[in-house]
Structure formats: C-alpha cells, structure tokens
C-alpha cells in the first residue's frame, strides 16, 4: 500500500520554483553541468528569504496607516459629546492663553515642579504633546461649554515611544499623587493626580483626574481636569476635559467611546458616519 505524500505548501512550492529558476540561469550562463554550486545555493537562500519577507509582516511591527485626512475624519463632533458644547476655531491657542471668566487657565497651570514626570504632565495640559510628539498624521479639535474646555486629539506615534508614554501615564497616580507648582503669577499651587476609569476601548487606556488649587487675582481657584488616552496600535486619541466648575466624567467617557469607534472606522478604511444629534 502506497503512503499518501504530504501536501506541499504553496509558499514552499514558489520558493522552490524561484530557486530552480535561479539555478538554471546560473548553469546556462556558466556552461557548467547541472550540479549545484555554492553560488546557486546562495541564490536559493536569497529567493526563500525574499519570499518570506513578502509573506510575513507582523501587525505589531507595522507602522501606522493613519493619514492626515483619516485623522481629521476620526475627530469627534459636538454630537458625539452632546450637551451644549460649542466647537472652537483654533484650540491650539489655548497653550498661550485660556481666559475663563477672569482666570487665565493657561497661566494658572504654568509653573515648575521638582519632579520631572510631574513637570511633563503640567506642560502637556491643553497641549498636543501629552503622549509625546506625533511622528505621523495628527489632528486636533476643541470645544467649550460655560467654564469648561475640552481638547481632543487623534495622532500617529512611534509604537515603542507610545508604549512608553502610556506606561508613564499609568504611573502618575503614584509618582505625582500630590505635588507643588511654583513660579508664574499664581504663586504656589497644589496639584493632585488620581486614577479614573474609562470605557473598555482600544488596546490600552489610561484615565486621570488632575486637580490644581491655588489663587488667581487674590481669589481661590480650583481647576479640575479629566485626562484620558486610548491606544490603538501605533495610534492614539487623547482627551483633556474640565474647568473651574469641575470635570464632567460622563463627557470624557462619551468622547473616549465615540472617538474610539470613529478611529476604528478610519483604520478599517471607512469614513465615519455623522453622529445623529441626541443619539449615543
């Protein structure tokens, strides 16, 4: 009884064909016999390696496919966070001045900390560098409602650096649970950082609430901000939401949930549909 021969995988058949073709061409040019030479062995190895490079591409090592247009399409809209949020023209101006009532919030959080990790956090509030500088596409939008402001960003990063930034965020409730800011016009301010929960979204996520207490123009001021980040491969969304009236955690959760869905649509090659007003 004849034992059935095992099936040969198509990739190995193609590799063998490539190697045989290379061997034939080498023999024809050199006028030698059909015996294998060191050169033909090397050609066969190169052919197999080339085939392997074409057929294997681990997703974890792939760079971001996020385009500039895709990043813009992935941004949330006022309908995604509901309530009475109004989209602003250029939220990048907030890094220089953010006047809420009589308080310049940007100046209020501008100070120095003795702890490097805490300083990095303070410097990135109302900025686009919470997770470091994007290495690819990036888009940002902002909203305001009364004394609250919401900054939202979609961006592509170096995957290893993004992993490090997410790890840094996760350690802040321990390394920066309470610290002091000095300098600027607001004198000493006390900053507290606590961990908060986020919807189960993306590959990795981290939520924080940052509270800054001090004085502005002689009056006591408390600024409360939700800070959230959701990672999807080499891409991420970030949210900074809050103000002098506190941080609305429901709005932060809605921004994370809706924003993650929009980014997933974009990465799948689709354009997200507009979110109907009044519908989650």
C-alpha positions in Angstrom: 0.0 0.0 0.0 1.4 3.4 -1.0 1.6 6.0 1.7 0.0 9.3 0.6 2.5 12.1 0.0 2.1 15.1 2.3 0.8 18.3 0.7 3.4 21.0 -0.1 2.5 24.5 1.0 2.2 26.9 -2.0 4.8 29.2 -0.5 7.4 26.5 -0.4 6.5 25.5 -4.0 7.0 29.0 -5.1 10.3 29.3 -3.2 11.5 26.0 -4.8 10.5 27.3 -8.2 12.3 30.5 -7.7 15.4 28.7 -6.5 15.2 26.2 -9.5 14.9 29.1 -11.9 17.9 30.8 -10.4 19.9 27.6 -10.6 19.0 27.0 -14.3 20.0 30.6 -15.2 23.3 30.2 -13.4 24.1 26.9 -15.1 23.2 28.3 -18.6 25.5 31.3 -18.2 28.4 29.4 -16.8 28.2 26.4 -19.2 28.6 24.1 -16.2 26.7 20.8 -15.6 23.5 20.5 -13.5 25.3 20.0 -10.2 24.6 22.7 -7.6 27.3 25.3 -6.9 27.9 27.5 -3.8 26.5 30.4 -5.9 23.3 28.6 -6.7 22.9 27.6 -3.0 23.2 31.3 -2.1 20.7 32.3 -4.8 18.2 29.7 -3.4 18.6 31.1 0.1 18.1 34.7 -1.1 15.0 33.6 -3.0 13.5 31.9 0.0 14.3 34.9 2.3 12.7 37.3 -0.3 9.6 35.2 -0.3 9.4 35.1 3.5 9.7 38.9 3.6 6.8 39.2 1.2 4.6 36.7 3.1 5.2 37.7 6.7 4.5 41.1 8.2 3.6 41.1 11.9 1.0 43.6 12.7 2.8 44.6 15.9 5.8 45.8 13.8 3.7 47.7 11.2 3.8 51.5 11.2 0.6 53.5 11.5 -1.6 53.7 8.4 -3.3 56.8 9.6 -3.4 59.6 7.0 -3.9 63.3 7.6 -7.4 63.1 6.2 -8.1 60.0 8.2 -7.0 61.8 11.4 -9.4 64.6 10.7 -12.3 62.2 9.9 -11.6 60.5 13.2 -12.1 63.6 15.3 -15.3 63.8 17.4 -18.0 66.3 16.8 -20.3 68.2 19.2 -23.0 65.5 18.6 -20.6 62.9 20.0 -20.5 64.6 23.4 -23.9 66.2 23.3 -24.9 68.8 26.0 -24.2 72.4 24.9 -20.6 72.0 23.7 -19.5 74.5 21.0 -16.6 73.7 18.7 -13.9 76.4 18.8 -12.0 77.8 15.8 -8.4 77.0 16.9 -7.8 75.2 20.3 -4.1 75.4 19.7 -4.3 79.0 21.0 -5.1 77.6 24.4 -1.5 76.8 25.1 -0.8 80.5 25.2 -3.9 81.9 26.9 -7.1 80.3 28.0 -9.3 83.0 29.6 -12.2 81.5 31.6 -14.0 84.3 33.4 -11.3 86.4 35.0 -8.8 83.4 35.2 -6.2 82.7 32.6 -6.2 78.9 33.0 -3.1 78.5 30.8 -1.1 80.8 33.1 -2.6 79.2 36.2 -1.1 75.8 35.3 2.2 77.3 34.1 4.7 76.5 36.8 7.7 74.4 37.9 7.7 71.1 39.7 10.7 69.4 41.3 9.6 66.0 39.8 10.4 65.6 36.1 7.4 63.3 35.4 5.0 65.7 37.1 6.5 68.7 35.1 5.9 66.8 31.9 2.2 66.3 32.8 1.7 70.0 33.6 3.5 71.1 30.4 1.2 68.9 28.3 -2.2 70.1 29.7 -4.1 71.9 26.9 -1.3 70.9 24.6 -0.9 68.3 21.9 2.2 66.6 23.5 0.5 64.5 26.2 1.8 61.3 24.6 4.9 62.9 23.1 5.3 64.4 19.6 3.4 62.6 16.9 5.6 61.0 14.2 2.8 60.8 11.6 -0.6 62.2 11.0 -2.2 64.4 13.7 -5.5 66.3 14.0 -6.9 68.3 17.0 -10.2 69.9 17.8 -11.6 71.7 20.8 -15.0 72.5 22.4 -16.2 74.9 25.1 -19.2 74.9 27.4 -19.5 77.5 30.1 -16.3 77.4 32.2 -15.2 74.1 30.8 -12.9 73.3 27.8 -12.3 70.0 26.0 -9.2 69.4 23.9 -9.3 66.3 21.6 -6.5 64.8 19.5 -6.0 61.9 17.1 -2.4 61.1 16.2 0.1 58.5 15.0 3.2 57.9 17.0 6.3 55.7 17.1 4.9 52.5 18.6 7.7 52.0 21.2 7.5 55.6 22.3 3.8 55.4 22.5 4.0 52.3 24.7 6.4 54.2 27.0 4.1 57.2 27.2 1.1 55.0 28.1 3.3 53.4 30.9 4.3 56.9 32.1 0.6 57.9 32.4 -0.3 54.8 34.3 2.4 55.6 36.9 1.4 59.2 37.5 -1.1 58.5 40.3 1.8 57.1 42.3 4.7 59.3 41.3 2.6 62.6 41.2 -0.2 61.9 43.6 0.4 65.3 45.1 3.0 67.9 44.3 3.5 71.7 44.3 3.8 74.1 41.4 5.8 77.3 41.9 6.6 80.3 39.7 4.4 82.4 37.5 1.8 84.9 38.6 -0.3 82.4 40.6 2.2 81.6 43.4 2.2 78.2 44.9 -0.4 75.7 43.6 -1.2 72.2 44.9 -1.7 69.6 42.3 -3.3 66.2 42.9 -3.5 63.3 40.4 -5.8 60.3 40.8 -6.7 57.4 38.5 -10.1 57.3 36.9 -11.9 54.5 35.0 -12.6 54.7 31.2 -14.8 52.6 28.9 -13.2 49.4 27.7 -11.8 50.8 24.4 -8.8 50.3 22.3 -5.7 48.1 23.1 -4.7 50.1 26.1 -6.2 53.1 28.0 -5.5 55.4 30.9 -7.7 57.9 32.7 -6.7 60.5 35.3 -8.2 63.4 37.1 -5.9 66.3 37.8 -6.8 69.0 40.3 -4.9 72.3 40.7 -5.7 74.5 43.7 -4.3 78.0 44.2 -5.1 81.7 43.9 -5.7 83.9 40.9 -6.0 87.7 41.3 -6.3 87.1 45.1 -9.2 84.7 44.8 -9.1 81.0 45.5 -9.3 78.9 42.3 -9.7 75.1 41.8 -9.2 73.7 38.3 -10.3 70.1 37.7 -9.4 68.2 34.5 -10.0 64.8 33.2 -7.1 63.4 31.2 -7.7 60.3 29.1 -5.7 58.4 26.5 -6.6 55.4 24.4 -4.1 53.5 22.3 -4.8 51.5 19.2 -1.5 50.1 17.9 0.7 53.0 16.9 -2.2 55.4 17.0 -4.0 57.1 20.0 -6.7 59.5 21.0 -6.2 61.9 23.9 -8.8 64.0 25.8 -8.4 66.8 28.3 -11.7 68.0 29.7 -12.7 70.2 32.6 -12.5 73.7 34.0 -13.3 75.8 37.0 -16.6 74.1 37.6 -15.1 70.6 37.7 -14.6 67.8 35.2 -17.7 66.1 33.6 -16.7 62.4 33.7 -19.7 61.5 31.5 -18.5 63.8 28.7 -15.0 62.3 29.0 -16.4 58.8 28.7 -18.5 59.8 25.7 -15.6 61.3 24.0 -13.5 58.2 24.5 -16.2 55.8 23.5 -17.3 57.7 20.4 -13.8 58.7 19.4 -12.5 55.1 19.6 -15.3 54.0 17.3 -14.5 56.7 14.8 -10.8 55.9 14.8 -11.6 52.2 14.3 -13.7 53.1 11.3 -10.9 55.1 9.8 -8.3 52.4 10.3 -10.6 49.9 8.6 -10.7 52.2 5.5 -14.1 53.6 6.1 -15.3 57.2 6.7 -17.3 57.5 9.9 -20.9 58.5 9.6 -22.0 61.7 11.3 -23.3 61.0 14.8 -27.1 61.8 14.9 -27.8 64.6 17.5 -29.3 63.2 20.7 -28.2 59.6 20.0 -25.3 57.9 21.7 
